[in-house]
Amino acid sequence: MAEKRRQKRYIPDKHLKIFDNNSNEYIGLLANISTDGAMFVTREKIKSSSVLKCRIELLKPILNHNEIIFEAHQRWCRKNVAKDWWESGYMIEATGINKELLSYLSISFVAEDMKIPGIEDVKTTPASELRETTRYEVKDNYPVYQKLSYHEIGKMADLSREGASFVTPNHIEKGTFLKCKVKLPKTIFQQDYLFFDAECMWCKKHEDTGSYRSGYKLHNVSEEDKVIIIYLIQNYLEEQKTTQKFHIVN
């Protein structure tokens, strides 16, 4: 599946400050952000169609960086009379490590369930939409290998923050622990594979193809791999809505 075109917005808990990277002048606060868009809150109106060279000062380092530099192209601006501030929306352009840092920043808001009280926007997606048990379908080829070799176990069928299911040519016994690595659709945060241990909870045989589908609880997932799972859900996967014909194999 191609990467999703429309990026969801996420709301930070803390008031991250935005500065003009050329003059070092304070611009305002970050209200929400995705990898390609953002909303700023400012005391003064930003000139229409402005292109800003921006710098976000991080509250804690991400990948050993304390700031993110990007270009912001204004798309709209409105006055919030009740709050007595201006809100403006931007398309973001960033390259190299700064683009990667923006992805990591937006994911951190979901992972930590962050939110700024009082700031709302119709494009904002609450962290609750990425529930731990909700499964997201994998429609592309995500091969699953044994962690210490390239022996292929099967293909990943769906994924959540806590579990996954595989389609395999062989039956997997309930209770089996697998050490897995999953080939990612592209390099994500400097990793080509997603790593975790998987405990088999059930196994079913497909009535038509003869292949097996098995469900797993994830174990020993590093903080880096948890972030990659959320990145995949955000950018590549779709919430599971269909069922397939399987029957349980003992």
N, C-alpha and C positions, 0 to 999 in steps of 0.2 A: 504494500500500500504506500502510495506517495505521501510525503509529509503533509500534514494538514495545512491548508493555506491560511485559514482564519485562526489567528492565535487568541486564546482566551486571556483575559486580564486577571491579575491577582493583586490583592491589596496587602501592602506591608503593614506590620504592626507599629513600627517606629517611624518617626518622621525623618526620612532620609532627605538630606539637603542636596539641592542641585545648584551648581555654580556654572558661570560662563568660563569655559576652559581657557579662553584667550585673555580675558580681563581679570579673571578670578572674582568677579562680582557675584553676589548671591542672587539667584533667580527665584527660588521658591522651594516647595516641598513636593516629593513624589507621592501621588495619590494612588495610582495603580500602574501596572506594567505587564507587558508580555515581551517576547523576543523581538517583536517588530512594531510595538506601539506603546504609548504611555499617556498618562494624564498628569498635569502639573497643577498645583494650587499656588497662586501668587497673590500678593496684596495689590499689585498694579496690573493693568491690562497689558498683555503681550501683543505687540503690533501684529496685525493680521498678516498671514503668509510668511511669518518669520522663519528663518533657518538658524537654529541655535547650535553652537558648539558647546556641548554640555559635559559636565563631570559630576558623577554621583560619588559622594563620600560614604564609604561603607562603614557600618558600625563595628563589623569584625571582618577580618580578611577572608577572601574567597580565593582559593588557589594561590595563596600568598600575595594577593593584590588587595590594596586598600581603597581603590577607586576604579570607576568604570568611565571610559570616555566614549562619547558617541555624538552623532549629528541628529538633531530633532527638527523635522519639518512640520510646521503647524498646519492643522487641518480645520480646527474650529476653536472658538473662544466664547465664553459666556460668563455673565456675572451671577454669582450666587448671593442674592440679596440677603437671605436669612443669615448667612455666615459672614457676609461682608468681605468676600474674597472673589477672585477670578479663577475659573477653571478653564484649562485649555488642553486640547488633544493633539497628539503628534504621531507621525510615522517616524520610526527610528531606523537609522542606518549605522551599523557598526561592523567592524571587520576584525579578523584574527581573534586574539584572546579576549578582546572586549565583547565580541558577539557571544562567545562562550560564557563569559561572566554574566551577561544579561540573562541567558537561559538559566544558569545556576541560581541567580538572584530570584527570578520569578518562581522557580521550583521551591526555594527555601521558604517562601511565604506559604505554600501549600503544605509542605512537610511539617511546618511548625504551627499550622492553623492560625496564621497571623491575620490581623484585621485592624484598620484604623476606624475607631468609632466616629460616626457622623459624616463620613464621606461615602457617597453612593454613586454608582454609575451603571447604566443599563448594560454595559459591556462586561461588567465585572462578574466573575464566576466564583462562588464561595467554595472554600476548601471541602465542604461536605459533599460536593459532587464527585470527589475522588474517594469515595468510601472504601474502606479496607477490603470489604468482602465483594464489592462489585467486580464482575469479570469483564474484561475488555478483549474483544476478538482480535486475533492475529490473522490477517488475510494474505500476508506475504509469506515467503519461505524463511522461517526462523529455525534453522537446525539446532538440535540439542545434542551436545556431545558429553562424553565422560570427561570430567574436569582434567584428568591427568593424561588424556590421550585424545585422539581424534576419532575414536569409535563412536559412530552416530547412534544415539538412543532412539531418536524420532524427531518429530517436528512439534514446535510449540503451537497449541491451538488457541489458548487464551491465557490471560495474565491478570492478576490483581496485586494489590499491595501486600497480600498475605499468602497468595496461592497461585497455582497455575494448573493447566492440563496439557497433556501431550498426546499426539497421535503416533502410535508405534506399530511396527510390524509384528511384535511379539507381546505376549501377555506379561504384565508386571504384577507380581504378587503384592497384595495389600500388606503394608508394614515395611516394604522395601525402602531403604534409604539410598538415594542416588546423589553423587557429587557431580554437579552439572555446570556446564558453561554453554551459553546460548549466543550464537553469532548475531551481532547487532546489524541493523540495516545500514549503519554508517558508524564511523568513530564518534563516540559520545563521551565528552569529558575525558578524552585521552584514553578511552578503553574501546576495544573492538569486540569484547565479550562481556556478557552479564553472568556473574557467578553466584551460585547458591547451592545449598543442600536441599533435597526434596524428599519428603516422606510420603509414600504412596498411601492414599486414603481409600481409593476404589479403582476398579478397572472394568471396562465394559467393551464388548465386541460389537463392531459395526455390522448390522444385518446384511448390508449389500456388498461391502468391499472386503470384509474379513479382517480389516485392521482393528486395532484396539485403541481406545481412548481411556486415559487414566488421569485421576485428579490428585494433586499434591499440596501439602502444606509446606511452605518455605521455611527453612532454618538457616542460621548462620549467614544472614545477608548483611554485608558490610554497609556502613553509612553511604559510601560511594555508590554501591549497587542499588540501595534504596532510592537514591536520587535518580539513577538511570531508569528505574522502573517508573517513577513518576514522569520522567521526561518522555518515555515511550507512550504512556497513557495520554499525556497532554498532546503529543505531536503526531503519533502514528496509529493509535488503536481506537476502536469504536466500542461503545458499550454494547455488551452482548444482548441480542434481542431474539435470536433464533435458537431452535433446538434441533438435534440430529437424532436419527434412529439408531440407538444402541441398546444392547441388552447386557445385563450384568453377568460377568463370568466369575465363578467362584475359584 
